[in-house]
Amino acid sequence: MNVLEEWTALVCRELGIDPARVDRTAVLDLTRDVAHGVARPAAPLTAYLMGLAQGAGTAPPDVVERLSRMAKDWAGADTGADTGADTGADTGADTETRAAADASDS
């Protein structure tokens, strides 16, 4: 068993989730698509929101495919937003500069 399998099993046990219901590959593929297509911080947030929808029973059966498609469409759209998607645009220095600017605005 690798680290990811061990961690998944441990978290499932802690949360009372049947590990057989967890499609790790689908979740990891989704978060990759969101991280690259939208922004890295959007990946865990999207996974969390998907989990909330799953728990509430409001997620469509094809939720992973829909969200992946949305992320890919977002990447192809000209939103005018800085996505930070593996283009080199979101370097550590850029992030620090934005954080400092945000702090000075408050």
ABEGO torsion letter per residue (X at the ends): XBAAAAAAAAAAAAAGBBAAABBAAAAAAAAAAAAAABBAAAAAAAAAAAAAAAAAGABBAAAAAAAAAAAAAAAABBAGBBAGBGAGABBAAAAAAAAAAAAAAX
